[in-house]
């Protein structure tokens, strides 16, 4: 999250109460220049962990202000609001980055494999790109640019040419680039090829609802899939529970960050051992969850394969005119079948699309409707695999059935009928636990 915003979920209840208390006059009680001059800023760090490697792989630097008179912590929102009002955003931004980098340099001496995630206030990017202040500051702090990840909230950058120039300049210096808040309502996907990020940080709103909302889960999965395909690693940001940690790992995230791992804190005296304990707990549970999932998936595949083998043996003994009767027996004798149909060797449907008799009415509209005899399925993924790769059976990934609109998988298997003609049995199976969740 960009320093100018500093994540709503990183603001404590006390800080929020302070912000509300002085909301009408937030900039009159703070002299930001005085705070900078008197070094009334403190660097806190929130760890970013890799469960696969079982270690702390990064630290995101965050800033807290200290009230000159009371020594109380000042909300980052209040601090940066005052800086903007007083026209010293650049001065505060530079002071924050310098303090975070200096503090990280001391921590890095004892934790060599830990990256610094350094925020850039995207609203003043035009003041950063050509100044060389950032690279000079990093070098003066004795930190290697290769050890720093620059976080950018691209949605706040209006000038794409400037964004590209900034990224190219600092990547050439050796910095890694991270795109923050991917998956939120303002993310611009066209910026991804522009930035070519090394790391993508998912928006907190995705993680917050990931255990309960099917659509949020699939958006998160899509962000992960996109990141993998462009060669970027994924940080799930805002993890607050063990269940959220496990769910994001199941969906393919590489790293975790959030209150469940550790709240932002002063780490000058070393990294708390409790972080490693959390990593151990998550790793052990994730291993059990994955093992259980593999066992369930294997059992389900064996069950589906047995159904396909039984049906194709029966179909091989009858004529094409009897296909519909055999399919009707199949869909009504096995649970979890959405529908079944048969294609000839050229991918043309040779049977009706047969549904279980328990489905009284088949919903039809312009998007979803059962295919009829003579429909061409030759462009379907399962047909192309069977025909081009010369395999005998194929199980698809989950997708929305064109016959019903429900989430399903299609198991396709070749067979020969009593006249030795080649056919393909296709059965759409419901995805367990998702029959009513997707629609």
Number of C-alpha atoms within 10 A of each C-alpha: 24 21 23 22 14 18 16 12 12 17 15 12 10 12 18 16 13 16 19 12 11 13 11 9 11 18 19 11 11 20 15 25 15 11 17 16 10 10 14 18 23 17 24 21 24 23 28 26 26 19 23 12 12 14 18 21 19 24 25 24 24 27 24 19 24 18 16 16 6 7 10 12 17 21 23 24 21 21 24 22 18 21 22 15 13 15 12 14 21 17 13 21 19 18 17 25 23 19 20 24 26 19 20 26 19 17 18 19 11 11 16 11 13 21 22 27 27 24 25 22 24 22 17 15 19 15 12 17 18 13 10 12 14 18 18 11 16 18 13 13 17 13 20 15 21 13 18 22 24 24 26 28 23 25 19 15 17 12 11 13 10 15 21 15 16 17 22 17 15 18 18 10 13 15 20 22 24 27 26 26 26 25 21 15 10 12 18 12 12 8 16 17 10 15 20 19 23 19 23 29 29 23 21 23 15 25 22 17 14 21 16 11 13 15 15 18 18 15 15 24 17 14 19 25 17 15 21 17 9 13 13 21 19 26 24 29 26 25 22 18 14 15 15 21 28 21 17 26 20 14 16 18 27 20 25 28 24 22 16 16 25 18 16 20 18 15 18 13 8 12 18 11 8 11 18 16 12 18 20 15 13 20 20 12 14 21 12 12 15 14 12 12 13 12 12 12 12 12 12 13 14 12 12 18 18 12 14 20 16 11 17 20 13 13 23 19 14 15 13 18 10 12 20 19 12 16 26 18 14 22 22 16 11 11 11 17 21 24 26 24 25 26 25 22 19 14 22 18 24 22 24 20 21 24 23 20 11 8 9 8 8 12 12 12 11 5 9 16 16 19 17 15 15 14 14 16 17 17 9 10 14 21 24 16 16 19 16 8 9 9 13 13 19 19 19 13 10 15 13 14 20 14 20 18 17 23 22 26 20 24 22 25 23 23 20 18 18 12 11 11 13 15 24 27 25 24 27 25 22 20 18 11 8 13 14 10 12 14 11
